Amino acid sequence: MLPRGFNILILLMSTASLCPAQPMVGINTSEKNERIPILPGEVWLDDRDSVINAHGGGVIFRNGRYYWYGEKRGRSASMGVTAYSSADLLTWTYEGMALEHDGIDTLSDIRTGCLMERPKVIHNDRTGKYVMWFHLELKGKGYKAARVGVAVSDSPTGPFRYLGSMRPNGNMSRDMTLFKDDNGDAYLIYSSRENYDLRIARLTEDYLNVTTADSMIFSNHREAPAVMKHKGHYFMVTSGCTGWKPNEAWLHRSDDIMGPWRRVPGNPMRGPMAELTFDAQSTHILPVDGVKGGYVFMADRWKPGDLKDSRYIWLPVGFEDGIPFMEWTSSWLPVK
Ligand code: DGJ
């Protein structure tokens, strides 16, 4: 690990060389509180100067802080779910393991060797609990189990208590996300039937189970769903199914979360490598006050040979005629 100052210097130099014409936004060393911009694709460090290990993740905002949950990865191993927190989306404090594997000597679904992917957390305002759902694959079964796991905590930083896993309404479930609507209703959006179908199921009031309100969104072989709501319209970014390799993102739109959903023609990504989602895959869209456009698009630039070194591609969401788009920028700051 390089000393922190050195790392930051490298980040700034590499940003400058990628975009020689672009001014160095946000770096004002005359300010006491120097703000390091968001640098998509670079190495991001936490408060311990350790590389942030939170892939396929999501972020929530609670009581003035952002909480980021993601997959802890080794070179290929899945090692549970980490939590980080931040006041400004720029500096992140490591909060420890939100959900750990249960160890080796157990028959638990989440014993060491299982896969925990794409964890998402939402807060239940009725029960006061933080509820985590994640894609679960059982030890030694590759991606065949196709289940979703549920865990719960009284605190945003956990530790979360594992409750169990399921195939929602009997359906296979791989890539997934959660979406909590303005009225408190929450939904699981999940890739099903060997990823050919994308489905949506409304959660029970406590968010700990699915209801039978479960419908197919479309059957286009899509995964990596990330959902946002803007001015009453729902938008979703998905990827194609090419393993860890990047492909073109699609944007979908609906006026009813349960559907029908329609693809918005064209590519919602703009800039170099837009046709490959900037060499990344969607994971979450975070509503943020103070960011132009009001949302941050989050994606993973996977490194299949060393998953823990996969990088984070976070971009502000722009709008044209009410339709969201994500434009590449190598360095940006949320407005304070
Ligand atoms: C693509 C998925 O989006 C990832 O979460 C992961 O499951 C990989 N496939 C595994 O190949």
Residues whose N, C-alpha, C, O or C-beta is under 5 A from the ligand:
A	BS01	DGJ	E117 D175 E223 A224 G243 W244
